Amino acid sequence: MALRCIQRLNPLISASLLITMRPNLRTNMGNMAPFLFACRQCGVQKALLTRSLSTKKSKAKGKGHTQSKLNINTSLVEDIIDLEEVKKEMQAMMESLKEDFSKNLSIRSSPGALDHITVNTKDGKFPLNQLGQISMKSPQLLVVNMADFPESTAAALKALQESRMNLNPEVDGTVIRVPVPKVTREHRENLAKLAKQLTNKGKDSLRRVRSSAMAEVKKSKSTVSEDVIRLIEKQIQQMVDDTVTEMDKQLATKTKELLGSE
């Protein structure tokens, strides 16, 4: 009889204890919030460090094997730095270099070769092909008709003279005649030098992006471990190195094109 009474009381005792403990559980969970956040940070750091170790391990495989590159999951470090944005900025430097090559290093004679030339007028800067009609009268002569904007003829003439295309334009009223220069070896070599200058300029811009990114990462030194900071810096440097390699390939291709047979 006594045993049956105790068995009936067990559920009531358990329920009473649970009700008594609930406020304390809520309080304890609130106090654990910083700990849980720290655990999340530990998880991020562990994930990054695990990736680093696997990268180092792959490098130890020996010669003749493809070495794995560091590839941090950008979402893991988005509170520290936006690596996707850094990548976009570096890619913009690459695209800018390609555009500079296209605009300033053409050795082909065609009306389109003058399209990129920018003319400074009193109303602002405009592409030459928006101010004048460009046509080819012969393989040795390009003509720019400035009849629609005669007041910009002098500015267009100056832009052609300063275009780095070795041009000697002549004005006849609102018509600018542009003799196509013979592509000499000296001219090709000058263009090749200009290609290298433009590439170095692009690399300088790339270094500025790198410096800015590194400075942003260092702001988190007080809240993130040194190992994680170094890992992110390594990722940024790898992105820079990859872009520099791409720039050098573009330079090599353009130099070969410029110094080809006359």
SULPEKA-V643690 format. One record per residue. N is the residue number from 1. RES is the residue in one small letter. PSI is psi in radians with two decimals (none if undefined). NEAR is the number of other ideal C-beta (glycine too) atoms within 12 Angstrom. D_CENTER is the distance of its C-alpha to the mean C-alpha in Angstrom with 2 decimals. Layout:
n=[N | N]
res=[RES | RES]
psi=[PSI | PSI]
near=[NEAR | NEAR]
d_center=[D_CENTER | D_CENTER]
This chain:
n=[1 | 2 | 3 | 4 | 5 | 6 | 7 | 8 | 9 | 10 | 11 | 12 | 13 | 14 | 15 | 16 | 17 | 18 | 19 | 20 | 21 | 22 | 23 | 24 | 25 | 26 | 27 | 28 | 29 | 30 | 31 | 32 | 33 | 34 | 35 | 36 | 37 | 38 | 39 | 40 | 41 | 42 | 43 | 44 | 45 | 46 | 47 | 48 | 49 | 50 | 51 | 52 | 53 | 54 | 55 | 56 | 57 | 58 | 59 | 60 | 61 | 62 | 63 | 64 | 65 | 66 | 67 | 68 | 69 | 70 | 71 | 72 | 73 | 74 | 75 | 76 | 77 | 78 | 79 | 80 | 81 | 82 | 83 | 84 | 85 | 86 | 87 | 88 | 89 | 90 | 91 | 92 | 93 | 94 | 95 | 96 | 97 | 98 | 99 | 100 | 101 | 102 | 103 | 104 | 105 | 106 | 107 | 108 | 109 | 110 | 111 | 112 | 113 | 114 | 115 | 116 | 117 | 118 | 119 | 120 | 121 | 122 | 123 | 124 | 125 | 126 | 127 | 128 | 129 | 130 | 131 | 132 | 133 | 134 | 135 | 136 | 137 | 138 | 139 | 140 | 141 | 142 | 143 | 144 | 145 | 146 | 147 | 148 | 149 | 150 | 151 | 152 | 153 | 154 | 155 | 156 | 157 | 158 | 159 | 160 | 161 | 162 | 163 | 164 | 165 | 166 | 167 | 168 | 169 | 170 | 171 | 172 | 173 | 174 | 175 | 176 | 177 | 178 | 179 | 180 | 181 | 182 | 183 | 184 | 185 | 186 | 187 | 188 | 189 | 190 | 191 | 192 | 193 | 194 | 195 | 196 | 197 | 198 | 199 | 200 | 201 | 202 | 203 | 204 | 205 | 206 | 207 | 208 | 209 | 210 | 211 | 212 | 213 | 214 | 215 | 216 | 217 | 218 | 219 | 220 | 221 | 222 | 223 | 224 | 225 | 226 | 227 | 228 | 229 | 230 | 231 | 232 | 233 | 234 | 235 | 236 | 237 | 238 | 239 | 240 | 241 | 242 | 243 | 244 | 245 | 246 | 247 | 248 | 249 | 250 | 251 | 252 | 253 | 254 | 255 | 256 | 257 | 258 | 259 | 260 | 261 | 262]
res=[m | a | l | r | c | i | q | r | l | n | p | l | i | s | a | s | l | l | i | t | m | r | p | n | l | r | t | n | m | g | n | m | a | p | f | l | f | a | c | r | q | c | g | v | q | k | a | l | l | t | r | s | l | s | t | k | k | s | k | a | k | g | k | g | h | t | q | s | k | l | n | i | n | t | s | l | v | e | d | i | i | d | l | e | e | v | k | k | e | m | q | a | m | m | e | s | l | k | e | d | f | s | k | n | l | s | i | r | s | s | p | g | a | l | d | h | i | t | v | n | t | k | d | g | k | f | p | l | n | q | l | g | q | i | s | m | k | s | p | q | l | l | v | v | n | m | a | d | f | p | e | s | t | a | a | a | l | k | a | l | q | e | s | r | m | n | l | n | p | e | v | d | g | t | v | i | r | v | p | v | p | k | v | t | r | e | h | r | e | n | l | a | k | l | a | k | q | l | t | n | k | g | k | d | s | l | r | r | v | r | s | s | a | m | a | e | v | k | k | s | k | s | t | v | s | e | d | v | i | r | l | i | e | k | q | i | q | q | m | v | d | d | t | v | t | e | m | d | k | q | l | a | t | k | t | k | e | l | l | g | s | e]
psi=[-0.82 | -0.66 | -0.72 | -0.63 | -0.72 | -0.72 | -0.66 | -0.52 | -0.41 | -0.86 | -0.65 | -0.70 | -0.75 | -0.76 | -0.71 | -0.75 | -0.68 | -0.74 | -0.69 | -0.63 | -0.37 | -0.82 | -0.70 | -0.63 | -0.74 | -0.76 | -0.77 | -0.69 | -0.66 | -0.71 | -0.39 | -0.11 | -0.86 | -0.64 | -0.74 | -0.68 | -0.74 | -0.67 | -0.67 | -0.78 | -0.69 | -0.69 | -0.74 | -0.83 | -0.68 | -0.74 | -0.76 | -0.77 | -0.61 | -0.74 | -0.67 | -0.78 | -0.71 | -0.59 | -0.81 | -0.66 | -0.71 | -0.52 | -0.35 | 0.09 | -0.38 | 3.05 | 2.65 | -0.09 | 2.51 | 2.22 | 2.33 | 2.47 | 2.65 | 2.35 | 1.44 | 2.39 | 1.99 | -0.49 | -0.40 | -0.40 | 0.28 | -0.40 | -0.24 | -0.85 | 2.58 | 1.62 | -0.51 | -0.68 | -0.69 | -0.73 | -0.72 | -0.70 | -0.72 | -0.68 | -0.57 | -0.63 | -0.68 | -0.77 | -0.62 | -0.68 | -0.75 | -0.70 | -0.71 | -0.72 | -0.78 | -0.68 | -0.69 | -0.13 | 0.49 | 2.37 | 0.08 | 2.54 | 1.92 | 2.76 | -0.62 | -0.31 | -0.34 | -0.10 | -0.67 | -0.27 | 2.24 | 2.30 | 2.20 | 1.95 | 3.03 | -0.32 | 0.04 | -2.95 | 2.35 | 2.55 | 2.52 | -0.65 | -0.15 | -0.27 | -0.53 | 2.77 | 2.09 | 2.26 | 2.84 | 2.00 | -0.54 | 2.94 | -0.33 | 0.05 | 2.19 | 2.55 | 2.35 | 1.99 | 2.00 | 0.42 | -0.57 | -0.50 | 1.15 | -0.52 | -0.25 | 0.15 | -0.81 | -0.70 | -0.66 | -0.70 | -0.78 | -0.71 | -0.69 | -0.71 | -0.55 | 0.31 | -0.07 | 0.35 | 0.20 | 0.77 | 2.57 | 1.31 | 2.68 | 2.46 | 2.39 | 1.59 | -2.05 | 0.24 | 2.26 | 2.08 | 2.30 | 1.67 | 2.34 | 2.04 | 2.60 | 2.35 | 1.66 | 2.91 | -0.69 | -0.73 | -0.71 | -0.74 | -0.64 | -0.68 | -0.64 | -0.68 | -0.70 | -0.66 | -0.72 | -0.69 | -0.75 | -0.65 | -0.76 | -0.64 | -0.72 | -0.68 | -0.62 | -0.74 | -0.65 | -0.70 | -0.61 | -0.67 | -0.73 | -0.83 | -0.73 | -0.73 | -0.75 | -0.70 | -0.66 | -0.71 | -0.72 | -0.34 | -0.36 | 0.21 | -0.55 | -0.28 | -0.16 | 2.54 | 2.72 | -0.58 | -0.73 | -0.72 | -0.83 | -0.64 | -0.75 | -0.71 | -0.66 | -0.69 | -0.75 | -0.77 | -0.66 | -0.69 | -0.70 | -0.83 | -0.71 | -0.71 | -0.68 | -0.73 | -0.73 | -0.69 | -0.74 | -0.63 | -0.73 | -0.72 | -0.77 | -0.74 | -0.79 | -0.70 | -0.73 | -0.69 | -0.76 | -0.62 | 0.31 | -3.03 | 2.52 | none]
near=[7 | 8 | 9 | 9 | 10 | 12 | 12 | 12 | 14 | 14 | 12 | 14 | 14 | 12 | 13 | 13 | 14 | 14 | 13 | 12 | 14 | 14 | 12 | 14 | 15 | 12 | 12 | 14 | 14 | 13 | 12 | 14 | 14 | 12 | 14 | 15 | 14 | 16 | 14 | 16 | 23 | 18 | 17 | 31 | 29 | 19 | 21 | 35 | 27 | 20 | 28 | 29 | 18 | 19 | 23 | 18 | 15 | 18 | 17 | 13 | 14 | 10 | 8 | 6 | 11 | 10 | 17 | 18 | 21 | 29 | 21 | 35 | 19 | 23 | 14 | 27 | 31 | 17 | 21 | 34 | 33 | 20 | 33 | 19 | 19 | 37 | 27 | 18 | 29 | 36 | 24 | 19 | 34 | 32 | 20 | 26 | 37 | 25 | 17 | 30 | 33 | 21 | 25 | 31 | 37 | 32 | 31 | 20 | 25 | 16 | 26 | 19 | 30 | 36 | 24 | 27 | 38 | 25 | 35 | 20 | 24 | 12 | 13 | 13 | 17 | 24 | 23 | 40 | 26 | 24 | 36 | 39 | 23 | 32 | 20 | 22 | 19 | 13 | 14 | 15 | 23 | 38 | 29 | 45 | 28 | 34 | 19 | 17 | 25 | 20 | 17 | 31 | 29 | 22 | 30 | 42 | 31 | 21 | 33 | 37 | 21 | 18 | 30 | 23 | 32 | 29 | 30 | 19 | 34 | 19 | 24 | 16 | 15 | 23 | 25 | 41 | 28 | 39 | 22 | 28 | 24 | 16 | 26 | 14 | 16 | 16 | 24 | 27 | 19 | 23 | 32 | 28 | 22 | 29 | 37 | 27 | 21 | 31 | 36 | 20 | 22 | 34 | 29 | 19 | 28 | 36 | 24 | 19 | 32 | 31 | 20 | 22 | 33 | 27 | 17 | 25 | 32 | 21 | 17 | 24 | 19 | 10 | 18 | 28 | 22 | 17 | 21 | 33 | 27 | 23 | 36 | 42 | 34 | 27 | 36 | 39 | 26 | 28 | 36 | 33 | 21 | 24 | 34 | 28 | 20 | 25 | 36 | 23 | 18 | 31 | 32 | 19 | 21 | 31 | 24 | 15 | 22 | 30 | 25 | 16 | 10 | 13]
d_center=[82.52 | 80.65 | 77.95 | 77.37 | 77.00 | 74.34 | 72.36 | 72.47 | 71.27 | 68.15 | 65.91 | 67.01 | 66.26 | 62.76 | 61.92 | 63.23 | 61.13 | 57.94 | 58.59 | 59.21 | 56.00 | 53.57 | 53.08 | 52.38 | 49.84 | 47.95 | 48.09 | 46.93 | 43.96 | 42.95 | 43.28 | 41.17 | 38.08 | 36.48 | 37.39 | 35.81 | 32.54 | 32.69 | 33.28 | 30.16 | 28.17 | 30.08 | 29.11 | 25.39 | 25.88 | 28.13 | 25.67 | 22.93 | 25.54 | 26.98 | 23.69 | 23.52 | 27.12 | 26.69 | 23.86 | 26.16 | 29.02 | 27.36 | 26.68 | 30.40 | 31.49 | 31.97 | 31.16 | 30.63 | 28.76 | 25.12 | 23.54 | 21.77 | 18.31 | 17.65 | 16.27 | 16.82 | 17.61 | 15.26 | 18.32 | 20.29 | 18.31 | 17.29 | 20.00 | 18.44 | 14.68 | 12.37 | 10.25 | 9.01 | 7.75 | 6.14 | 4.51 | 3.78 | 3.03 | 1.85 | 2.78 | 4.38 | 5.58 | 6.80 | 8.39 | 9.80 | 11.38 | 12.89 | 14.27 | 15.74 | 17.35 | 18.80 | 20.17 | 21.56 | 22.56 | 24.76 | 28.24 | 29.53 | 32.15 | 31.80 | 31.81 | 28.15 | 27.36 | 28.09 | 26.29 | 23.15 | 25.32 | 25.09 | 28.48 | 29.11 | 32.07 | 33.95 | 32.41 | 28.78 | 26.36 | 26.76 | 25.90 | 29.05 | 29.63 | 30.08 | 32.80 | 34.65 | 35.60 | 34.43 | 36.64 | 37.71 | 41.43 | 41.51 | 39.29 | 39.85 | 39.48 | 36.95 | 38.28 | 36.64 | 39.05 | 38.49 | 41.50 | 39.57 | 38.18 | 40.69 | 39.89 | 36.41 | 37.89 | 37.85 | 34.23 | 33.26 | 35.32 | 33.56 | 30.10 | 31.29 | 32.77 | 29.62 | 27.25 | 27.11 | 28.65 | 32.03 | 33.76 | 37.19 | 37.70 | 41.17 | 42.22 | 45.21 | 45.55 | 42.54 | 41.66 | 39.30 | 39.96 | 37.26 | 38.74 | 36.35 | 36.38 | 37.28 | 34.34 | 35.69 | 34.53 | 33.93 | 31.68 | 29.63 | 29.35 | 28.28 | 25.48 | 24.41 | 24.39 | 22.31 | 19.74 | 19.57 | 19.37 | 16.42 | 14.61 | 15.64 | 14.47 | 10.89 | 11.35 | 12.87 | 10.02 | 7.92 | 11.11 | 11.36 | 8.31 | 10.06 | 13.37 | 12.70 | 11.68 | 14.74 | 16.91 | 16.20 | 17.23 | 20.31 | 21.56 | 22.62 | 24.72 | 27.92 | 27.38 | 25.55 | 26.91 | 25.81 | 25.22 | 22.62 | 20.90 | 20.89 | 19.60 | 16.51 | 15.97 | 16.45 | 13.84 | 11.18 | 12.68 | 12.66 | 8.91 | 8.92 | 11.92 | 10.74 | 8.04 | 10.96 | 13.30 | 11.69 | 11.81 | 15.36 | 16.34 | 15.48 | 17.49 | 20.30 | 20.63 | 20.74 | 23.15 | 25.38 | 25.48 | 26.37 | 28.99 | 30.61 | 34.23 | 35.43]
